[in-house]
Amino acid sequence: MRRRTTRDALARSGHPLQRRPPACGSRPHSSPRDPVATAPSNGVIYAFGDYELDMRLHELRRAGERQHVEPQVFDVLAHLFARRDRLVPKEELLDVVWGHRYVAPTTLNSRIKHARQAVGDDGAAQRVIRTVHGLGFRVVANVEERGAAPAPAVAPAADAGPLEQRIRFCTASDGVRIAYATSGAGPPLVKPANWLTHLENDWESPVWRHWLRELSRGHTLVRYDERGSGLSDRDVPDLSFDAWVRDLETVVDAAGLERFPVLALSQGCAVAIAYAARHPERVTRLVLYGGYAQGAIARARTPQELEEATMLTHSMPLFWGRDNPAFRLFFAARFVPEGTPEQMRWFSELQRVTTSPEIAVRLRSTAAEIDVTDLAPRVRAQTLVLHATGDAAVPFDQGRLLAALVPGARFISLESRNHILLEGEPAWSRFTDEVRRFLDGGSR
């Protein structure tokens, strides 16, 4: 769903034009702030029935009790209630809530459905939000607008400016230099390296920047490039799994961390499990997304499965880093099958800037032979496991296996085909909501 004529349509209808945020700049270590598009600056409260939509506190209350609402759902409600005197076209909502980003066709309908549920409405009754088919939406409830109580004086927010990252280096026990970065402010959140990262390139990536922005919200995010790739030393003799775990130990020690939560993705989940098993006194909580207990070769049970596991690795020396459309699409489709052309192009560039074909083969070979089935039961940290149901890079059953192996782990399935969740999809909102609640101590 691309919106090329929104501004013209709004101009013809007399609606105020919504400015799109500028494209991401070229600063190597900064990311533009999210556009503030919906909430009025005077912090009003919209009261209707038993509900209150509080703009200053950014919360929905029912009979005085705070209700759980996903951020984009709140933004949809805020814009609709602020413009309740008129019909709000679909295109306007897309512009205001998502800005310049690509949005899947079902995303807006999903947010409207959840917005109705949040205020005790549904698509049949439409007592609060009415759909005008083919045009847009309008708030039809009786709404009283109230002034908010004055906000208490507080110090300026730490994230008042553009989000920045600070890149440093530390040295592992075998002399390999590891590049690590910190961003955000607050208690630490450690992200072990996953396959193919580049601290600078990922910061501006259309695939990763929403991840980094979200994980830096309310935390000091610590992440690093694995040995052999990115800004870490490339040509190194030891690319073993044990070396990967030692690198995590090196980074957290260099950052001066004692106790901290860990959020891992994909290959990084096995590293996180091994670290948590070795250092139970240091890991407070563990989030595992898209991970596996057994690599592709370790879990192969038939000759066909083994052939499939080695096919991509064997093709890397021939096509890695080249602008070969077939290999690029095959590679990208494993990670973001629902990605945009821009995201597909970024994956092609990822191959060129992260590492060499020879190192890529060695890294993938190590990952394919991972087996932490003996280590996972030794994890003592509270653990949340999430996995996309249609993940083509890591089978859904591997996520289920992780949750079964880690004592007391909670498992959440996400409706997505993407191994790396994209910003506009409903699964991303579910992921961020569940992870925030878990890290804040709201679930086990």
Steps between C-alpha positions, in 0.01 A plus 500: 500500500683812381356843537600724210202735477411558864602862518308588182189320625511676835555836335197451277285397797601797711672288765827630649806350340714270712873546453700181450820470700824561309692204369768353719809719494857402432637546852693179568404470867157659531140420415216750454235512765160352432250757374260629764189485291194433706481627855407865558765691692259637763455158665119484490292207623221361281228351724230271357292257702724330755811579297761776504763550230777703667733676257752621757547164671457316170259248650147366471303452824173321572330594827833641611695181423778520242432280196766329292524659153771444239680823398371514141145422618524792743621724215201398288260577787671832575470622141140387459387664825688823429318520161165364620317791335558351156569187300866397508607348165698176504788670320522767769526239776772318308695821451469610861565172679754338265650800320720408204525131585352222290194340664343166409136523384366318807685710756255791526199268525676311779569821694137618460378161626724522806406864557133400511572215739695735727196730541238226532383525139489257209454499124134404523382755756735787411380702799830689532682475166292483184634380166390692192575235241747600235568836667622481859396512864323729745449512876125496570499468882402792722835644603576753773832680470668576831815685592778294653648577840827694476795270451758498781830664426751247380850508368543505122468155347822321428383418146395854410734500201573252221586152619874443475726201537853492639738244350794366700740205480605233747744210470412135552730260681652380169580856388205547262356853505122511539302812407206578726249785516275655762187706437214637706489568873384301800570152637707276270360262240754273333453364147744224399621507142302314237616391157625789284487835673671832442457757778508801267311348208223355720444839666360642174351174374133484388492153656669565835454865594156452659645214707786715624274795574254281693765312700668831593173636643533514878820292490866531422526251216834320473565310177807393304625359171600135515861418426556469127243762401406865521746723684649214701819328380426311179789261432509297823598135551236407757136530392369230732182512705703512820681808366162663440403443864837636621443813289171565680687462830762748377246763390292503819816519709634787288168681541526459878177305537426277799135387471290559191225361274596348165297522178622269225396432142558203272852359544552733798243301700733202531785730610268658758397158632861388536591823680197482731584139588861595579413820690157455664583769754532770232201449268178638651262429212535337161309578180551259209350587161527290183760278662598136486646239732644306205659641185395384155752214485456399864124461453515328159351151521497389134740532202257747342498720811879489511521599132264793558704607802823513300362642171515868599844463657642335189365778274654784701852500347351535151240771559582680827517877463413496130196666350347170395119540502423130553732457798405840646128421491553149635714635785265787587185286469622279784512796739241753382274332240252787538769767472487801269738545203703739719539234766595238241767735361633553851550125542702496181721778636519319835696219338757739359569710811487244782756236409677302227360188331757280674417633848125481427537128426691441824249698708205319351668161542548569872138611537373190318668270752373676815335275757405647839240239592717399799557861611145636474365305801770664714365853440361649821396845377134576431464444127267616224516315166337647189493357147329585172268225379611527135872558563688361197848552647446316831220241531217582740559166672842621612335781694266251662796278585684791668196580713469133600867470594537819709334442840187710547538684168194675360435453127326744262432430134490799263301499177768591249706355216798725576802380696582866565171669591420807291375823651160517332378149579269412793750243631749780569254682727424175682869429539586844641205493739581154638870574534440832678265339750738211561805723552297723731414196711140466382511134399704189555 
